[in-house]
Amino acid sequence: MVYFILSLILALSSSICFAEEKIPVYNLSVSFDLDKSTINGRAIITSQDEKDLLVSFGNLKIISLKIDGQTLPDYMNLKAITLKGKSTIEILYDSYFPDYQEIPDLQNSGVAINNIISKKGISLTRMWYPVFDGMAYFNLKATVPVGFSAISEAEDIEVKNTGDNTEYSFYFPHPLNEITFAAAKYKEFKENIDGIQLYAYFFPEDESLAKIYLDYSKKFIQMYNNLLGKYPYKRFSVVENFQSTGYSMPAFTLLGQDVVRLPFIAETALGHEILHQWFGNYVYIDYKKGNWAEGLTAYLSDHLYEEQKGEGWRYRKNIISSYLSYVDPKKEITLREFKSRTDFATKAIGYGKASMVFHMLKNLVGEDIFINTLKVIFNEKSFQNVSWDDIKSLFEKSSGRNLDSFFSQWLDRKGLPLFEISDLSVKILKGKQTVIFNILQKDEPYMIDMPVEIITKDGRFRKNLHIEKARENINIEVEGNPSELVIDPDYDIFRKFSEDEFPPLISRLIGDSKKLIILPDEGKEKYKKLAEIFKEQNFSVKDEIDVNDEDLRTSSVLVFADEGRVIKRLFGSIKKYDRGFSLEVKKNPLNSEKVIAIAYADTEQEADSVSRKIMHYGKYSFIKFEDGRNIQKDITDTSRGMRFQLDISIKGIKPEKTLNIDEIIEQIKLKHVIYVGERHENYEDHKIQLKVIMGLYEKGRKIAIGMEMFQRPFQKALNDYLSGTINEKQFLKSTEYYKRWQFDYNLYREIIEYARAKKIPVIALNQWTEIIKKVSREGIDGLDFIEKREIPENMDMSDENYKSILKEVFSSHRNHESRNFEYFMQSQILWDETMAHTAAEFMAKNPDYQMVILAGVGHIMYGSGIPNRLKRINGKDYVTLIPVSENTDKKIADYILFPEQLPAPSTLKLGLILKETETGVRIEDIIPGSRVKNSGLKKGDVILALDDWNIEDINDIKIFMFDKKDGDTVKIKAKRKKFLSGYQLLELTTTL
């Protein structure tokens, strides 16, 4: 049996006991059975105050109780007892702390869940002795087996060998709220700095880390000595723990073995724990009134280290990102309510928001006053429980400011402010360039000193604007021509982001209140463990076949990148890595407030190896691992600050060289795909299209023509006409041309006739009108099973530039407020994707063909419509030709064309107002000057045929008339309703 005794004896005559102080004195002795993982204890607590003292036992088993030497009966089941006035209580107890380490909470790493007593060591961090609310004087003596080293809160430690055991005496001459104890077979290392004894207690397998931690300890202690005042204790120890902890106690820090092995801990997190020696372990925290120390410590450690590298703004942006990602407004606590972190959300509040509060406070009172006030807190509040109100009072005293509003809005209000800019303009006022705008706050206004930056050709102008109303009217005079306004470029204010500032992050996936795992149709076993870990974080799970667009639109989603249908639907395709594990987070194309995370692993082992690590990489957009080791991590670039363009876009063109169309054709003739845009009703644009087709054909190129004007289901009718199987009227009727395309066929007729004569294939590119219209009203989810079979499986909905263009188009439509932009966007993407896929299908079957694609300018400009989508599918290079429009941005196309305006070929009109009825096409009225006014037709007549062309609907009349000329004679068959019943058949003749 392994057995040893730990005794904690506080002599009442000790020099650390101050009679004038009414702080209890604690005398404790305990023993451990390592084989049985049990503790036997004897605690003596002496109260020096008349106030009652409630002593709690928790799960400790009480063996006996004595108060002032008198044994108490009926103590066996007690959980607590009240000590009345000045008296002494003696408690004998035991308890069982087995070597059982629960799986750490992924959202609260570094917090030990259990006390442990075992042969590998002892870790006692909570409720391992009777406790009470308040401070006491502790002096610890510990007897441990030879080979064990022990550590607890102490300024001085004495060590004595007693045969098989070693006795440690820990002296701490200051009041403490609690004590911690750790013991194991450590290797001890010692150094000195400025009279401070530095120790490292590491397991033998990690002893190479000791020198690193001692060196960084020196660095951080010197740093904070200079910043805040001399380190308050005689010694400091870095102690390795077999549990995954990250604790700081007076004079030492207890770090888990898994923690100390991380390469960045010594460089960063160690400094955080050392700084706690000033704030938290010397100046104590009044937890009942809120924990301020974590925020201040984070601000003066992790944040400060980044600030020293010029990256402070990025760190602050990440603080806000974490808050926006993790904090659910429905469950949020105020900063004053924060006691300790329990998950990512409370950390974002108690560490992140609090750090930002201290940053804003520093900027408000000035850096010198800020640091000097912290020194006052350090010097005047030692071993006292300090609250937010105490901090506020000291800063008010040092700054001469009333800080009620500042502390109230940040400590007692939930959430963070949203600022918007309106009515932005630049004007000359009093001879000065003046930037004019309004800053709006929709909710209860915050009082803020808002940093703004105005960028001019000559430099940058910065100013702080005092904001306290819901609407602030701002005028800022500047020298030079202002080009851009930036609100809060360095993230000095704790505020909500604009959409352009918020990157897609892993934290947004984890922190979303509604999140979904989509399991692939095939290969789901590879991700089984990973999926289970995420299910523990409240993800719901669906098989890919059961997912609809509503699921994707309302959730942040984790999907696995094994060519699943969701990825194909949203992104078309993604980059896949040869080996290892990768996770990439993208904006959700269906809802910019959500994200889509794409995970890929080449083996089940790679996925398993990172399953519990991913949560710790929340600040990143992309991570990659190989063999469980991180080799890459990145954050997607987004806007720095709220940015607004001020200068008017004035562009000019210096035509260094003008090309004629023949020269352009010569330059583009080898491209796999040639796009020639059109403004549908501009005849000159169609002449350009014909010229390009003819030029390529005459150069011997093997081409096919893809046309937006015809829809896929009518390809056979198109082929039949090109081959001569049907005539032109039958072709127009069979393709439902006038029903599905509103523009005059004569605009395109020459192109079709040339293709027919030269046997050039013409491909109907477009989607069913009915499907496009239905998606614009109901979204893709609105399609039935049969309709969904008609749409591409592979689509990219993630093009942000394309989306911006569509938003402008959508906003220009009448009644757009009553329509759904997301559905409109889906319909436009479906339109372009269908045309791209149709072209790709033809090129795959006919690899020796080039394609000339004729489509509206909006489907071609900037490459965002059809071009980039077709290239995504087949990788073929392309060139774009666009006729000049109001937009002369050189990026709009590879070639901008300037055709002379041409009158469109005219199509004769009958001059009738017609209506389709159950009995046929009825004349509602005859327009004055009608070409058939002398034919004998009357209002109410139903037209049955023109020449030998039967009239079933109005489109049949358009088909008949498209090639008619003045002077042509037309035979009209009609019927006229008789006076009482029936119809009179009419056969009339008229000259057009």
C-alpha positions, 0 to 999 in steps of 0.5 A: 500500500502506498501511503503518505501524510499531508499536513497543513498547520497554521500556528496561531502564533505565526508571524503571518497571523495579524490579530487586528485582522478578523480573517479566519485562520485555517489549520488542515492536515490530510493523508492519502491512500494512492492505491484507493485514491482516498483522502483523510483530512483534519481541518481546524478553522478559527474564526476571529469575527463575531459574524457567522461563518458557513462552512461547506463540505460538498461531497466530503464524508464527515467523520467527526466534528468539534466546536471549541473542543466539544464533539457534535453528534449527528454529523454523518450526513451534514453538507454544511455547518454554521460557525457562530462568532469567534470560535474554532471548528475541527473537522475530520473527513475523508473522500474518494478522488479516483483517477478518472479524467472526463473528456474535456469540454471542447468549449471550456478547455483548460478547466479541470473537471475532477480532483485526482489522487493516483500513483501518477500524481495528485491534482486538487483544484476544487472542494478537496477540503471544507470551504467557506465564502471569504478569505483565510490565512493559510500555511501549508506543510505537506509530506509526500513520498520520496521522488514526489515534488509538491507545490501550492500557494507559497512565498517560501517553501521548506523541504525536509527528508523524513525517511521514505517521505519528504516534508514540504512547508508552504508559507504564504503570509497573505489572505487567500480565497482558496488553495490548490495542491499538486504533486507528482514525480517532477523534474525541478529546475530553478533560476533567479531574476531580480531576487525572484526565484523561478521554478519549473516543475515538469514531467521527465518526458517534457524536461526539455521544455523547462528552459523555454518556460523559464526564459519566457517567464523571465521575459514576461516578469521583466515586462510587467515589472516595467509596465505595472510595478515590481512582481509581488512575490518572492517566487514563481513556478511553472507546474506541469499537470497531467490534467488539461488545466490552464490555471494561475494561482498566487506564485504559480501556474498549473498547465496541462501536459497537452497545453505546455507541449503546444509551441505557442503557449510559452510565447503567449499564454504563459504571459497571460498567466504571469500577468494574473500574478498582478491582477487576480492573484494579488489584486483579487476579484470580487466575483459577486460583482463581476470578474473584470480581471480576465478581460484586463489580463487578456488586454495587457497580454494576448492583445498587447503582444499583437499590438506590439507587432502592429497587429492590434487592430486584427486582434480586436477584429477577432474579438468582435468576430468571436462575440458575433459568432458565439454569443446568442442574443437570447442567452446573453449575459451582461459583462457585469454578470460574467464570473468565469468562462464556461463556453465560447460564448462566456469567454467572448463576453468575459475575456473579449468584450471586457478587453475591448472595454479596457481598450476603449477606456484607455482611449477615452482617458489617455494611455498615461492615465490608464497605466498610472491608474492600473498601478494605483489599483496594484499598489492600493488594492492588494489582497482585496476583492475588487469590483468593477465599481472600484475600478470605475471610481479609481479611473474617475479619480485619476481622469477627473471624468464622470464615467457613469455612462461609459461603464453602464453602457458596456457593463449593464447592456447586452449586445453591441451597437450597430452604426449605419451611414446615410446621406454621404456626400462631398461638397465645397462649403466655405471654400473647403472640401467637406465630407458630409454624412449621418451616423445612425444608431437604430436602438438606444444610442451608445455614447462613443468617440468614433474614429473615422479616417478620410483618405485623400490623394495626398494622405490620410486624415483621422478624427474622433467623432463624439456620438451620443444621439440616434442620428448625428449630422457630421461635416468634416473639412479636409485638404485635397480631394477625398476618395474614401471614408472609413469608419473605425478602421482599427476596430477601436470600438466594440460594434457590429460589423458591416456585411463586408467586414465579417469573414466566414469563420469556423467560429460562425459555424460552431456558434450559430444557434441553428447548425446542420451536418449534412452526411454524404450519400457515399463515404459517410463512415469516414466522417463518423467520429467527426460528425459525432463530435459536432453533434455534441455541439448541438448540430442536427444531422441530415442525409444529403438526399433529405436536404432542401434549400430551406435547410441550407438557407436557415442554417450554418452547414458542415458538409463533407467534400466528397463530390456531394450534391450540396457542394455541386449545387452551391459552389459547382466544384471546390479544390480538393487536397491530395492528403490530410484533412482540410476544412474551409468555411465560405459564405452561405450563398443562400444567406449571407448571415450563415456559413457553409463549412466544407470538410475533406479527409482522404482517410478516416484516420485523418478525420479522426485525428482532428475531430477534437482539435477543430473547435480551437481554430475558431478564428480561422476560415481555412485549416489543413492538417496532415497526420493530425498536425496543423500545417496551414491556417488562414483567415479570408480577407474582408474589409478593414473598417466600414468603407465608403467611396467618396469620389465620383467614378470618372473614366476616360479612354485613350484609344492607343489602337483601334481595331476593326472587326476583322482584326479582332476576329483574327486575334480571337479565332483560336479561342475555344469559346467566343462570347458575343454580347447583345442588347436584344433590340439593337440590330447593329449588335446582331450584325456584329454577331453575324460578322464574327460567325462569318469571319470564323467560318471563312477562316476555316474554323469549325464552329457551333453557335449557342443561342440564348434565344432558344430553349433546350426542349426545342433543340429537335425543332431547331435541328429540323429546320436547319436540316430542311425537314420543316419550313420557317413558319413551322420552325417558329411555331415548334420552338414557340419562339414568340411565346418564349422570346419577346424580341422580333425574330427578324433581328436573328433571322440572318444568323439562323439563315447563314447557319442553315446555309453553311450547315453550322450547328445551332444549340438551344442554350436556354432553360424552360421559361416556366422553370425560371419563372417558378424559381424566381417566385418560389426558389429552387425548392419550389420545383417538383421532382420532374422539374428538378431533373431539368436543372443542372446538378452542378451550380456555383452560387458563391460569386459575390461580384455576380450577386452585387450586379444582380442586386443592382438589377433587382433594385431597378425592377418595379415592385422589387420590394414585394419580391424575394431577392434570393429567389431572383438570384437563384433564377438568374444563376439557374439561367446562366448555369443552364446555358453553361452546362448546355454548351459544355455538353455539346463541347464534350460530345464535339471536342473539335468544335469552337463555340460562338455563344450569343447572349445578352450583355448581362450574361457575359460582362465581367465573365460572371454569367456564362463565361466563368461557369462554363470554364469551371465546368470544362476548363476551356479558355474564352474571350468576350466581345461586348457592344458599348453601353453606358459602362465602359469599364475596361474589365467588362469584356476583353473587347468593347465594340462600337457599332454604328446604330442601324435601323432594325428590320421592320415587321408589318403589323395588321393594326388589330387589337386581338384577344385569345378566347375559347372560340379563337383569336378575336378582334377587340378593335381595329386601330385607325390606319390599320392595314386591314381596315378595308378588308371587311373585318369587323370588331368581334370577328374571329380570325381562323387562317391567314392564307393557308396558315391556321391561326390558333393563337396570337403568336401564329399571327406574329409568325405569319407576319414576320416576313410580309412586305408592303403590297403583299396580298393576304387571304383571310378566313374568319367567322362572325357571330350571327344575330341570334346564334351560330357563326357566319364563315368569311373569306376575305382578301386584303393588300398590306 
